[in-house]
Amino acid sequence: MNCKSLLKLNSLAIALCLGSLSSLSVNAETVKIAFIEVLSGPFAKTGEGSLNQLREVVLQLNAKAKGNDTKFEVVAFDGKGLPQDSVSALKSAVDQGIHYITQGGGSGVALALSEAIAKLAEREPDKAVLFLNYSAMDPMLTNERCNFWHFRFYPSSEMKIEALTTYLTKRSDVKKVFLFNQNYTHGQQVAKASRSYLGRKRPDVQIVGDDMIPIAQVRDFAPYVAKIKASGADTVITSNWGSDLTLFFKAAKEGGLNINFFTMNANNPGTPAELRDWGAEKVGVIWNWGHNAPTPELEKTYLAYKAKYNEDFIFAAHWNSLSMLSSAIQKAGSTDSKKVAYALEGMRYKSPIGEVEMRKTDHQLLAPLFLGIWAKQGSKGVKYDAEKTGYGFRSEVVWDSYVSAQPTSCQMTRP
């Protein structure tokens, strides 16, 4: 081999070495995640619980990280549950050089953030931000208002209602349903889907009421309980969360409203403590995981979190979002948000709850769904209680992702 050939080989070797070192340094850096959530006001308990759970997931993933694996750091911002304040928090995060955010408390906020992020990416591509949505459920986020930078790691409200109404085809005792929701985009979508899907699957069911309440403003739910009682309803479907659900259950208990309640959020911080023995076999929650579901890896996280905070771990979406983000960063060989977004869409991942897929067409995670029924600890399927009540959610049904999957109208524009 001549000298010229050796020089070429050496140059190639050096280039490959430098490329490997560059990739190593990118993959080994700590990626900051801006947590923009309601951390003050009547819904703060939910936001604070979610923040603590996100930090626990980060702690566990960072502890498992090896030399080249990405580590994460959480930076919290109080969006106050309001679109304008949350967009202001986004601007602060961008000013700090953060390229990844997560939020889930409120679809109105999520829609505002998604729109602001899309505009930012067009205006200043080098500041583009990837949005990890861990629980905002409005279907518009993955339909007519979808965008490349938004990824939902949680079922939409339509997916939840699809699963619930499939379950209700086997509940002949459910004949009269009262819809009770918060008057904003998410609550409106739940009411709409409930009417449509029950009409398709259970045309014999009567909708005997459909009430909307202003979010986080009602303190006395007794008049609503009286109205539901007078309607003759045997079942309530509600997407309420935070104090709007906890205070509703308090009034229902005091008013002797002993019927079925199917919810989207009854496992949220503070609500189980209100249920106690009254809610047994009455209250159900549709969620992306349940702490009594047979999922050893998440059970370990649940126990570690409960020992540390004396609270229940419920936001499994944090685990999936950061685990899949880490895999996408490795696949992209970069922390550049655009490259990572391309690596994330279409990704299949073996999560603790089963195999999941981030659908490429609309960035909606397709994953199993769980129905939990409130029951006494020690009864079949209830190993762990919630909030020291002696009661917990029994894993009643686990639906494969195809059961709840919805078509999408998303026409995504990619950079």
Backbone hydrogen bonds in HBPLUS format (Angstrom, degrees):
<---DONOR---> <-ACCEPTOR-->    atom                        ^
c    i                          cat <-CA-CA->   ^        H-A-AA   ^      H-
h    n   atom  resd res      DA  || num        DHA   H-A  angle D-A-AA Bond
n    s   type  num  typ     dist DA aas  dist angle  dist       angle   num
A0006-LEU N   A0002-ASN O   3.15 MM   4  6.52 156.9  2.21 149.2 155.8     1
A0007-LEU N   A0003-CYS O   2.88 MM   4  6.15 157.1  1.93 153.2 159.1     2
A0008-LYS N   A0004-LYS O   3.05 MM   4  6.35 153.6  2.12 143.4 150.4     3
A0009-LEU N   A0005-SER O   2.94 MM   4  6.24 159.1  1.98 150.5 156.0     4
A0010-ASN N   A0006-LEU O   2.82 MM   4  6.06 163.3  1.85 152.7 157.6     5
A0011-SER N   A0007-LEU O   2.86 MM   4  6.04 156.8  1.91 146.6 153.2     6
A0012-LEU N   A0008-LYS O   2.91 MM   4  6.15 154.3  1.98 146.3 153.4     7
A0013-ALA N   A0009-LEU O   2.83 MM   4  6.09 158.1  1.87 150.8 157.1     8
A0014-ILE N   A0010-ASN O   2.88 MM   4  6.10 159.5  1.92 149.7 155.0     9
A0015-ALA N   A0011-SER O   2.93 MM   4  6.13 158.9  1.97 145.4 151.4    10
A0016-LEU N   A0012-LEU O   2.87 MM   4  6.12 161.6  1.91 151.5 156.4    11
A0017-CYS N   A0013-ALA O   2.89 MM   4  6.06 156.2  1.95 145.7 152.9    12
A0018-LEU N   A0014-ILE O   2.82 MM   4  6.06 164.9  1.84 153.7 157.5    13
A0019-GLY N   A0015-ALA O   2.84 MM   4  6.03 153.8  1.91 145.8 153.7    14
A0020-SER N   A0016-LEU O   2.91 MM   4  6.15 153.9  1.98 146.1 152.6    15
A0021-LEU N   A0017-CYS O   2.88 MM   4  6.21 160.7  1.92 152.4 157.9    16
A0022-SER N   A0018-LEU O   2.82 MM   4  6.01 154.4  1.89 146.2 153.7    17
A0023-SER N   A0019-GLY O   2.89 MM   4  6.12 160.3  1.93 147.5 152.5    18
A0024-LEU N   A0020-SER O   2.83 MM   4  6.03 154.9  1.89 147.4 155.0    19
A0025-SER N   A0021-LEU O   2.90 MM   4  6.13 157.9  1.95 148.3 153.5    20
A0026-VAL N   A0022-SER O   3.03 MM   4  6.29 152.8  2.10 147.2 154.5    21
A0027-ASN N   A0023-SER O   2.90 MM   4  6.07 171.8  1.91 154.6 157.0    22
A0028-ALA N   A0024-LEU O   2.91 MM   4  5.91 141.9  2.06 144.2 154.3    23
A0029-GLU N   A0026-VAL O   3.31 MM   3  5.57 158.0  2.36 105.4 111.8    24
A0031-VAL N   A0071-LYS O   2.79 MM  40  6.22 160.6  1.82 161.0 156.6    25
A0073-GLU N   A0031-VAL O   2.96 MM  42  6.15 143.9  2.10 146.8 144.7    26
A0033-ILE N   A0073-GLU O   2.74 MM  40  6.04 160.1  1.78 166.3 170.2    27
A0075-VAL N   A0033-ILE O   2.87 MM  42  6.00 166.1  1.89 155.1 154.3    28
A0034-ALA N   A0100-TYR O   2.87 MM  66  6.23 172.0  1.88 152.5 151.4    29
A0102-THR N   A0034-ALA O   2.82 MM  68  6.21 150.0  1.91 163.5 162.6    30
A0035-PHE N   A0075-VAL O   2.82 MM  40  5.95 162.2  1.85 143.8 149.8    31
A0077-PHE N   A0035-PHE O   2.79 MM  42  5.91 156.1  1.85 165.9 158.0    32
A0036-ILE N   A0102-THR O   3.13 MM  66  6.37 156.8  2.19 163.5 170.6    33
A0037-GLU N   A0077-PHE O   3.16 MM  40  6.56 162.5  2.19 169.6 167.8    34
A0079-GLY N   A0037-GLU O   2.78 MM  42  5.03 152.2  1.85 130.4 135.9    35
A0044-ALA N   A0041-GLY O   3.13 MM   3  5.43 164.7  2.15 119.0 120.8    36
A0046-THR N   A0043-PHE O   3.18 MM   3  5.79 131.9  2.42 113.9 123.6    37
A0048-GLU N   A0044-ALA O   2.78 MM   4  5.94 168.0  1.80 165.0 167.6    38
A0049-GLY N   A0045-LYS O   3.02 MM   4  6.04 155.7  2.08 138.7 145.7    39
A0050-SER N   A0046-THR O   3.00 MM   4  6.21 157.7  2.05 147.2 153.2    40
A0051-LEU N   A0047-GLY O   2.93 MM   4  6.17 155.6  1.99 146.9 153.8    41
A0052-ASN N   A0048-GLU O   2.99 MM   4  6.23 164.2  2.02 151.7 155.0    42
A0053-GLN N   A0049-GLY O   3.01 MM   4  6.22 152.6  2.09 144.6 152.5    43
A0054-LEU N   A0050-SER O   2.87 MM   4  6.11 153.1  1.94 149.5 156.9    44
A0055-ARG N   A0051-LEU O   2.98 MM   4  6.24 160.6  2.02 151.1 156.2    45
A0056-GLU N   A0052-ASN O   2.99 MM   4  6.26 145.0  2.12 139.8 149.3    46
A0057-VAL N   A0053-GLN O   3.01 MM   4  6.30 158.6  2.06 148.3 153.2    47
A0058-VAL N   A0054-LEU O   2.94 MM   4  6.23 162.4  1.97 153.5 158.4    48
A0059-LEU N   A0055-ARG O   2.89 MM   4  6.06 155.3  1.95 142.9 149.9    49
A0060-GLN N   A0056-GLU O   2.98 MM   4  6.25 159.4  2.02 150.7 155.3    50
A0061-LEU N   A0057-VAL O   2.86 MM   4  6.07 164.4  1.89 155.8 160.4    51
A0062-ASN N   A0058-VAL O   2.82 MM   4  5.84 160.9  1.85 150.0 155.8    52
A0063-ALA N   A0059-LEU O   3.02 MM   4  6.12 146.7  2.14 138.0 147.0    53
A0064-LYS N   A0060-GLN O   3.16 MM   4  6.39 139.1  2.33 138.5 148.3    54
A0065-ALA N   A0061-LEU O   3.06 MM   4  6.19 123.2  2.39 137.5 152.3    55
A0065-ALA N   A0062-ASN O   3.22 MM   3  5.00 139.6  2.39  91.6 103.0    56
A0069-ASP N   A0066-LYS O   2.94 MM   3  5.31 143.9  2.07 117.5 128.9    57
A0082-LEU N   A0079-GLY O   3.11 MM   3  6.13 173.5  2.11 131.7 132.8    58
A0086-SER N   A0082-LEU O   2.91 MM   4  5.99 153.4  1.98 155.2 163.6    59
A0087-VAL N   A0083-PRO O   2.93 MM   4  6.15 153.5  2.00 152.2 158.7    60
A0088-SER N   A0084-GLN O   3.03 MM   4  6.29 150.2  2.13 143.0 151.5    61
A0089-ALA N   A0085-ASP O   2.93 MM   4  6.21 145.9  2.04 138.9 148.4    62
A0090-LEU N   A0086-SER O   2.90 MM   4  6.20 146.5  2.02 141.0 150.4    63
A0091-LYS N   A0087-VAL O   3.04 MM   4  6.37 153.5  2.11 144.9 150.8    64
A0092-SER N   A0088-SER O   3.07 MM   4  6.43 151.6  2.16 143.8 151.3    65
A0093-ALA N   A0089-ALA O   2.94 MM   4  6.25 153.7  2.01 148.5 155.7    66
A0094-VAL N   A0090-LEU O   2.89 MM   4  6.21 159.8  1.94 154.7 159.9    67
A0095-ASP N   A0091-LYS O   2.90 MM   4  6.12 154.2  1.97 145.6 153.0    68
A0096-GLN N   A0092-SER O   3.14 MM   4  6.40 128.6  2.42 135.2 147.8    69
A0096-GLN N   A0093-ALA O   3.04 MM   3  5.11 135.0  2.25  96.2 109.1    70
A0098-ILE N   A0093-ALA O   3.07 MM   5  5.46 164.1  2.10 148.5 145.5    71
A0097-GLY N   A0094-VAL O   2.89 MM   3  5.05 158.6  1.93 110.1 114.4    72
A0130-LEU N   A0099-HIS O   2.87 MM  31  6.24 161.4  1.90 149.0 148.0    73
A0101-ILE N   A0130-LEU O   3.00 MM  29  6.39 162.8  2.03 160.2 163.2    74
A0132-LEU N   A0101-ILE O   2.81 MM  31  6.05 176.5  1.81 158.6 159.9    75
A0103-GLN N   A0132-LEU O   3.32 MM  29  6.76 144.3  2.45 142.7 149.5    76
A0134-TYR N   A0103-GLN O   3.05 MM  31  6.10 148.6  2.15 132.8 141.4    77
A0106-GLY N   A0104-GLY O   3.04 MM   2  5.95 122.4  2.38 112.6  96.6    78
A0110-ALA N   A0106-GLY O   3.11 MM   4  6.39 158.5  2.16 141.5 147.9    79
A0111-LEU N   A0107-SER O   2.85 MM   4  6.02 159.0  1.89 151.9 155.9    80
A0112-ALA N   A0108-GLY O   3.19 MM   4  6.37 155.7  2.25 139.5 145.8    81
A0113-LEU N   A0109-VAL O   2.88 MM   4  6.14 161.9  1.91 157.5 162.7    82
A0114-SER N   A0110-ALA O   2.86 MM   4  5.97 163.0  1.89 149.6 154.7    83
A0115-GLU N   A0111-LEU O   3.05 MM   4  6.19 160.8  2.09 144.9 149.6    84
A0116-ALA N   A0112-ALA O   2.99 MM   4  6.17 161.6  2.03 146.9 152.3    85
A0117-ILE N   A0113-LEU O   2.85 MM   4  6.00 156.0  1.90 152.9 159.4    86
A0118-ALA N   A0114-SER O   3.03 MM   4  6.23 155.1  2.09 145.1 151.4    87
A0119-LYS N   A0115-GLU O   3.07 MM   4  6.32 160.3  2.11 149.9 154.8    88
A0120-LEU N   A0116-ALA O   2.95 MM   4  6.13 152.6  2.02 142.9 150.9    89
A0121-ALA N   A0117-ILE O   3.00 MM   4  6.22 159.1  2.04 148.8 153.4    90
A0122-GLU N   A0118-ALA O   3.20 MM   4  6.49 148.6  2.31 142.6 150.3    91
A0123-ARG N   A0119-LYS O   2.95 MM   4  6.14 158.0  2.00 149.4 155.8    92
A0124-GLU N   A0120-LEU O   2.68 MM   4  5.64 171.6  1.68 159.5 162.6    93
A0127-LYS N   A0124-GLU O   2.84 MM   3  5.59 162.6  1.87 127.6 133.5    94
A0128-ALA N   A0125-PRO O   3.18 MM   3  5.17 166.4  2.20 110.4 111.3    95
A0131-PHE N   A0149-TRP O   2.81 MM  18  5.89 174.4  1.81 163.2 165.0    96
A0151-PHE N   A0131-PHE O   2.95 MM  20  6.09 154.8  2.01 165.4 170.6    97
A0133-ASN N   A0151-PHE O   2.84 MM  18  5.92 166.6  1.86 165.3 167.2    98
A0153-PHE N   A0133-ASN O   2.87 MM  20  5.99 175.1  1.87 169.6 169.5    99
A0157-SER N   A0137-MET O   2.89 MM  20  5.08 154.8  1.96 134.9 131.6   100
A0141-LEU N   A0138-ASP O   3.15 MM   3  5.96 156.5  2.21 123.3 127.9   101
A0142-THR N   A0139-PRO O   3.06 MM   3  5.76 154.9  2.12 119.8 126.0   102
A0143-ASN N   A0140-MET O   3.11 MM   3  4.70 168.1  2.13 100.3 103.0   103
A0145-ARG N   A0140-MET O   2.91 MM   5  5.28 145.8  2.03 145.1 149.7   104
A0146-CYS N   A0143-ASN O   3.17 MM   3  5.32 155.0  2.24 121.9 117.8   105
A0150-HIS N   A0147-ASN O   3.21 MM   3  5.75 163.8  2.23 119.2 123.9   106
A0152-ARG N   A0363-HIS O   2.91 MM 211  6.24 171.4  1.92 174.3 172.2   107
A0365-LEU N   A0152-ARG O   2.92 MM 213  6.00 143.6  2.06 155.6 167.2   108
A0159-MET N   A0156-SER O   3.11 MM   3  5.15 119.6  2.49  95.4 109.9   109
A0160-LYS N   A0156-SER O   3.08 MM   4  6.47 156.7  2.14 151.1 157.1   110
A0161-ILE N   A0157-SER O   2.95 MM   4  6.19 161.6  1.99 150.2 155.1   111
A0162-GLU N   A0158-GLU O   2.83 MM   4  5.94 148.5  1.93 143.0 152.1   112
A0163-ALA N   A0159-MET O   3.10 MM   4  6.34 160.2  2.14 145.3 149.5   113
A0164-LEU N   A0160-LYS O   2.87 MM   4  6.12 166.0  1.88 151.8 156.2   114
A0165-THR N   A0161-ILE O   2.89 MM   4  5.88 170.1  1.90 147.7 150.9   115
A0166-THR N   A0162-GLU O   3.15 MM   4  6.25 140.1  2.31 136.5 146.9   116
A0167-TYR N   A0163-ALA O   3.07 MM   4  6.43 154.4  2.14 148.9 155.4   117
A0167-TYR N   A0164-LEU O   3.04 MM   3  5.09 113.9  2.49  96.3 111.8   118
A0168-LEU N   A0164-LEU O   2.91 MM   4  6.26 149.6  2.00 147.6 157.2   119
A0169-THR N   A0166-THR O   3.30 MM   3  5.49 152.0  2.38 101.0 109.0   120
A0170-LYS N   A0167-TYR O   3.03 MM   3  5.85 163.1  2.06 120.3 125.6   121
A0171-ARG N   A0168-LEU O   3.10 MM   3  4.79 162.9  2.13  98.7 103.8   122
A0174-VAL N   A0171-ARG O   3.08 MM   3  5.74 161.7  2.12 116.9 122.4   123
A0206-GLN N   A0175-LYS O   2.86 MM  31  6.20 166.6  1.88 158.5 155.4   124
A0234-ASP N   A0176-LYS O   2.93 MM  58  5.46 156.0  1.99 137.9 144.0   125
A0235-THR N   A0176-LYS O   3.19 MM  59  6.32 136.1  2.40 164.5 164.6   126
A0177-VAL N   A0206-GLN O   2.79 MM  29  6.14 165.7  1.81 170.9 174.1   127
A0208-VAL N   A0177-VAL O   2.84 MM  31  5.84 143.1  1.98 140.9 152.6   128
A0178-PHE N   A0235-THR O   2.85 MM  57  6.26 156.8  1.90 155.1 162.6   129
A0237-ILE N   A0178-PHE O   3.06 MM  59  6.41 156.0  2.11 150.8 156.4   130
A0179-LEU N   A0209-GLY O   2.87 MM  30  5.94 170.5  1.88 140.6 138.0   131
A0211-ASP N   A0179-LEU O   2.88 MM  32  6.28 150.8  1.97 167.5 163.0   132
A0180-PHE N   A0237-ILE O   3.07 MM  57  6.28 169.2  2.09 155.2 157.3   133
A0181-ASN N   A0211-ASP O   3.05 MM  30  6.46 166.3  2.07 161.5 162.5   134
A0213-ILE N   A0181-ASN O   2.93 MM  32  6.41 145.2  2.05 144.2 155.1   135
A0184-TYR N   A0182-GLN O   2.93 MM   2  5.85 134.4  2.14 106.9  93.1   136
A0183-ASN N   A0213-ILE O   2.62 MM  30  5.23 164.1  1.64 153.5 150.2   137
A0188-GLN N   A0184-TYR O   2.99 MM   4  6.07 164.9  2.01 165.4 169.3   138
A0189-GLN N   A0185-THR O   3.04 MM   4  6.20 149.9  2.13 142.9 150.6   139
A0190-VAL N   A0186-HIS O   3.00 MM   4  6.32 153.6  2.07 152.7 159.9   140
A0191-ALA N   A0187-GLY O   3.07 MM   4  6.31 162.9  2.10 149.2 153.2   141
A0192-LYS N   A0188-GLN O   3.02 MM   4  6.18 162.7  2.05 146.0 151.1   142
A0193-ALA N   A0189-GLN O   2.90 MM   4  6.04 167.1  1.92 149.9 153.4   143
A0194-SER N   A0190-VAL O   2.90 MM   4  5.96 157.7  1.95 147.9 154.5   144
A0195-ARG N   A0191-ALA O   3.12 MM   4  6.34 164.2  2.15 150.9 153.8   145
A0196-SER N   A0192-LYS O   3.10 MM   4  6.30 167.8  2.11 150.4 154.0   146
A0197-TYR N   A0193-ALA O   2.81 MM   4  5.84 175.2  1.81 158.8 160.4   147
A0198-LEU N   A0194-SER O   3.01 MM   4  5.81 157.1  2.07 141.2 148.1   148
A0199-GLY N   A0195-ARG O   3.02 MM   4  5.97 151.2  2.10 137.8 146.4   149
A0200-ARG N   A0196-SER O   3.09 MM   4  6.36 138.6  2.27 137.1 147.9   150
A0201-LYS N   A0197-TYR O   2.93 MM   4  6.09 157.5  1.98 146.5 152.3   151
A0202-ARG N   A0198-LEU O   2.61 MM   4  4.90 148.7  1.70 133.8 144.6   152
A0205-VAL N   A0202-ARG O   2.96 MM   3  5.64 163.8  1.98 123.3 128.2   153
A0224-TYR N   A0221-PHE O   3.06 MM   3  5.33 121.7  2.42 105.1 119.6   154
A0225-VAL N   A0221-PHE O   3.00 MM   4  6.31 156.9  2.05 156.4 163.8   155
A0226-ALA N   A0222-ALA O   2.93 MM   4  6.17 159.7  1.97 154.8 159.9   156
A0227-LYS N   A0223-PRO O   3.03 MM   4  6.24 150.8  2.12 139.0 146.7   157
A0228-ILE N   A0224-TYR O   2.94 MM   4  6.21 158.4  1.99 150.2 155.5   158
A0229-LYS N   A0225-VAL O   2.92 MM   4  6.10 160.3  1.95 150.4 156.1   159
A0230-ALA N   A0226-ALA O   2.92 MM   4  6.11 158.2  1.97 146.1 151.9   160
A0231-SER N   A0227-LYS O   3.09 MM   4  6.26 133.3  2.31 138.6 150.3   161
A0231-SER N   A0228-ILE O   3.19 MM   3  5.16 132.4  2.43  93.7 106.5   162
A0232-GLY N   A0229-LYS O   3.23 MM   3  5.70 157.0  2.28 110.3 116.8   163
A0260-ASN N   A0234-ASP O   3.03 MM  26  6.20 168.1  2.04 144.7 141.3   164
A0236-VAL N   A0260-ASN O   2.77 MM  24  6.14 148.9  1.87 142.4 151.9   165
A0262-PHE N   A0236-VAL O   2.81 MM  26  6.19 169.0  1.82 171.2 172.0   166
A0238-THR N   A0262-PHE O   3.01 MM  24  6.42 160.6  2.05 157.8 163.5   167
A0245-LEU N   A0242-GLY O   3.08 MM   3  5.71 155.0  2.15 115.9 122.6   168
A0246-THR N   A0242-GLY O   3.17 MM   4  6.45 170.3  2.18 153.7 156.3   169
A0247-LEU N   A0243-SER O   2.93 MM   4  5.65 165.6  1.96 140.5 145.3   170
A0249-PHE N   A0245-LEU O   2.95 MM   4  6.22 159.7  1.99 153.4 157.5   171
A0250-LYS N   A0246-THR O   3.04 MM   4  6.31 151.9  2.12 143.8 152.1   172
A0251-ALA N   A0247-LEU O   3.03 MM   4  6.23 158.6  2.08 144.2 148.7   173
A0252-ALA N   A0248-PHE O   2.87 MM   4  6.10 153.0  1.95 147.5 155.9   174
A0253-LYS N   A0249-PHE O   2.88 MM   4  6.03 158.8  1.93 149.4 154.1   175
A0254-GLU N   A0250-LYS O   3.03 MM   4  6.25 163.9  2.06 146.1 150.7   176
A0255-GLY N   A0251-ALA O   2.77 MM   4  5.83 140.5  1.92 141.2 152.6   177
A0257-LEU N   A0252-ALA O   2.90 MM   5  5.00 168.2  1.91 152.5 152.8   178
A0256-GLY N   A0253-LYS O   3.31 MM   3  5.31 163.6  2.33 102.0 106.6   179
A0258-ASN N   A0256-GLY O   3.11 MM   2  5.66 121.4  2.47 107.2  91.3   180
A0261-PHE N   A0282-LYS O   2.90 MM  21  5.98 164.0  1.92 148.9 145.6   181
A0284-GLY N   A0261-PHE O   2.77 MM  23  6.13 160.7  1.81 169.6 172.3   182
A0263-THR N   A0284-GLY O   2.92 MM  21  5.95 160.7  1.96 135.1 141.4   183
A0286-ILE N   A0263-THR O   3.04 MM  23  6.49 152.9  2.12 152.0 157.3   184
A0268-ASN N   A0265-ASN O   3.05 MM   3  5.58 169.0  2.06 123.7 125.5   185
A0271-THR N   A0268-ASN O   3.11 MM   3  5.87 158.3  2.16 143.3 150.0   186
A0274-GLU N   A0271-THR O   2.92 MM   3  5.38 144.2  2.05 114.0 124.4   187
A0275-LEU N   A0272-PRO O   2.99 MM   3  5.09 131.9  2.23  99.6 113.1   188
A0276-ARG N   A0272-PRO O   3.42 MM   4  6.68 160.6  2.46 172.2 166.6   189
A0279-GLY N   A0275-LEU O   3.18 MM   4  4.79 153.1  2.25 117.6 122.1   190
A0280-ALA N   A0277-ASP O   3.27 MM   3  5.49 161.0  2.30 109.0 114.7   191
A0282-LYS N   A0279-GLY O   2.97 MM   3  5.26 162.2  2.00 128.1 131.2   192
A0283-VAL N   A0279-GLY O   3.19 MM   4  5.52 159.2  2.24 158.5 153.6   193
A0281-GLU N   A0374-TRP O   2.69 MM  93  5.49 175.9  1.69 161.8 160.4   194
A0374-TRP N   A0283-VAL O   2.95 MM  91  5.59 172.2  1.96 171.8 174.3   195
A0285-VAL N   A0372-GLY O   2.87 MM  87  5.20 148.1  1.98 143.9 153.0   196
A0372-GLY N   A0285-VAL O   2.87 MM  87  5.20 168.7  1.88 153.8 156.3   197
A0287-TRP N   A0370-PHE O   2.93 MM  83  5.34 161.2  1.96 152.4 158.5   198
A0370-PHE N   A0287-TRP O   2.82 MM  83  5.34 169.5  1.83 172.1 169.7   199
A0293-ALA N   A0290-GLY O   2.87 MM   3  5.21 163.9  1.90 118.8 121.8   200
A0295-THR N   A0293-ALA O   2.80 MM   2  5.77 122.7  2.13 118.0 101.1   201
A0299-GLU N   A0295-THR O   2.86 MM   4  5.97 148.6  1.96 155.2 163.9   202
A0300-LYS N   A0296-PRO O   3.03 MM   4  6.24 149.3  2.12 145.2 151.4   203
A0301-THR N   A0297-GLU O   3.29 MM   4  6.64 153.6  2.37 138.3 144.7   204
A0302-TYR N   A0298-LEU O   2.78 MM   4  5.99 159.5  1.82 150.1 156.1   205
A0303-LEU N   A0299-GLU O   2.95 MM   4  6.18 160.9  1.99 150.2 153.9   206
A0304-ALA N   A0300-LYS O   3.02 MM   4  6.20 161.6  2.05 148.2 153.4   207
A0305-TYR N   A0301-THR O   2.90 MM   4  6.01 161.4  1.94 151.7 157.0   208
A0306-LYS N   A0302-TYR O   2.93 MM   4  6.08 159.9  1.97 147.1 153.1   209
A0307-ALA N   A0303-LEU O   2.98 MM   4  6.09 156.8  2.03 145.8 151.7   210
A0308-LYS N   A0304-ALA O   3.19 MM   4  6.32 143.9  2.32 137.9 146.9   211
A0309-TYR N   A0305-TYR O   2.83 MM   4  5.97 171.1  1.84 162.0 163.8   212
A0310-ASN N   A0306-LYS O   2.74 MM   4  4.56 138.2  1.91 126.0 134.1   213
A0316-ALA N   A0314-ILE O   2.96 MM   2  5.88 131.6  2.20 109.1  94.8   214
A0318-HIS N   A0315-PHE O   3.07 MM   3  5.83 154.5  2.14 117.1 122.8   215
A0319-TRP N   A0316-ALA O   2.97 MM   3  5.26 122.9  2.30 103.2 117.0   216
A0320-ASN N   A0316-ALA O   3.17 MM   4  6.63 161.6  2.21 154.4 158.2   217
A0321-SER N   A0317-ALA O   2.83 MM   4  5.89 167.3  1.84 150.6 154.8   218
A0322-LEU N   A0318-HIS O   3.12 MM   4  6.14 171.6  2.13 146.8 149.2   219
A0323-SER N   A0319-TRP O   2.98 MM   4  5.93 155.4  2.04 146.8 154.6   220
A0324-MET N   A0320-ASN O   2.90 MM   4  5.88 162.2  1.93 148.7 153.7   221
A0325-LEU N   A0321-SER O   2.89 MM   4  5.96 145.0  2.02 136.7 147.4   222
A0326-SER N   A0322-LEU O   2.92 MM   4  6.01 156.8  1.98 141.2 146.9   223
A0327-SER N   A0323-SER O   3.08 MM   4  6.36 156.1  2.14 141.3 147.6   224
A0328-ALA N   A0324-MET O   2.86 MM   4  6.05 151.8  1.94 143.6 151.7   225
A0329-ILE N   A0325-LEU O   2.91 MM   4  6.16 153.0  1.99 150.4 157.2   226
A0330-GLN N   A0326-SER O   3.08 MM   4  6.36 157.7  2.13 146.7 152.4   227
A0331-LYS N   A0327-SER O   2.88 MM   4  6.11 156.6  1.94 146.2 153.2   228
A0332-ALA N   A0328-ALA O   2.83 MM   4  5.98 155.7  1.89 146.8 153.3   229
A0333-GLY N   A0329-ILE O   2.86 MM   4  5.85 132.3  2.09 138.4 151.1   230
A0340-VAL N   A0336-ASP O   2.94 MM   4  6.12 159.9  1.98 160.0 166.7   231
A0341-ALA N   A0337-SER O   2.91 MM   4  5.99 152.1  1.99 141.1 148.5   232
A0342-TYR N   A0338-LYS O   3.10 MM   4  6.39 160.0  2.14 150.8 154.9   233
A0343-ALA N   A0339-LYS O   3.10 MM   4  6.34 145.0  2.22 138.0 147.8   234
A0344-LEU N   A0340-VAL O   2.85 MM   4  6.05 138.2  2.02 145.0 157.1   235
A0344-LEU N   A0341-ALA O   3.18 MM   3  5.02 124.7  2.50  90.6 104.8   236
A0345-GLU N   A0341-ALA O   3.07 MM   4  6.30 158.4  2.12 155.2 158.2   237
A0347-MET N   A0344-LEU O   3.09 MM   3  5.39 159.9  2.13 131.7 132.2   238
A0346-GLY N   A0358-MET O   2.68 MM  12  5.07 139.3  1.84 151.5 162.3   239
A0358-MET N   A0347-MET O   2.88 MM  11  5.36 162.2  1.92 155.7 160.9   240
A0349-TYR N   A0356-VAL O   2.92 MM   7  5.40 161.6  1.96 150.0 153.9   241
A0356-VAL N   A0349-TYR O   2.88 MM   7  5.40 164.2  1.90 155.4 160.2   242
A0351-SER N   A0354-GLY O   3.15 MM   3  5.18 141.6  2.31 127.3 124.9   243
A0354-GLY N   A0351-SER O   3.05 MM   3  5.18 164.8  2.07 111.5 115.9   244
A0357-GLU N   A0366-LEU O   3.04 MM   9  5.18 152.9  2.11 139.8 148.2   245
A0366-LEU N   A0357-GLU O   2.73 MM   9  5.18 166.7  1.74 154.9 158.9   246
A0359-ARG N   A0364-GLN O   3.01 MM   5  5.37 153.5  2.08 140.5 136.2   247
A0363-HIS N   A0359-ARG O   2.80 MM   4  5.13 139.2  1.97 151.6 160.4   248
A0369-LEU N   A0399-TRP O   2.97 MM  30  5.10 152.2  2.05 139.0 147.9   249
A0399-TRP N   A0369-LEU O   2.76 MM  30  5.10 161.0  1.80 151.4 157.0   250
A0371-LEU N   A0397-VAL O   2.91 MM  26  5.14 156.9  1.97 149.8 151.8   251
A0396-GLU N   A0371-LEU O   2.77 MM  25  5.51 138.4  1.94 156.0 169.8   252
A0397-VAL N   A0371-LEU O   3.40 MM  26  5.14 155.4  2.47 130.8 136.0   253
A0373-ILE N   A0394-ARG O   2.88 MM  21  5.07 149.5  1.98 136.4 144.5   254
A0394-ARG N   A0373-ILE O   2.76 MM  21  5.07 167.3  1.77 142.7 138.3   255
A0375-ALA N   A0392-GLY O   2.79 MM  17  5.62 161.9  1.82 162.2 166.8   256
A0392-GLY N   A0375-ALA O   2.87 MM  17  5.62 160.5  1.91 164.6 168.2   257
A0379-SER N   A0376-LYS O   3.06 MM   3  5.69 160.3  2.10 133.3 137.7   258
A0377-GLN N   A0390-GLY O   2.80 MM  13  5.34 170.6  1.81 139.1 137.9   259
A0378-GLY N   A0382-VAL O   2.92 MM   4  5.62 175.4  1.92 156.6 158.2   260
A0382-VAL N   A0379-SER O   3.04 MM   3  5.64 160.8  2.08 147.4 144.6   261
A0386-ALA N   A0391-TYR O   2.71 MM   5  6.11 147.0  1.82 163.5 153.6   262
A0389-THR N   A0386-ALA O   3.15 MM   3  5.94 147.6  2.26 123.2 129.7   263
A0396-GLU N   A0394-ARG O   2.93 MM   2  5.64 110.2  2.43 115.4  98.3   264
A0403-VAL N   A0400-ASP O   3.04 MM   3  5.78 151.3  2.12 121.7 128.9   265
A0405-ALA N   A0401-SER O   3.09 MM   4  6.08 134.9  2.31 149.7 162.7   266
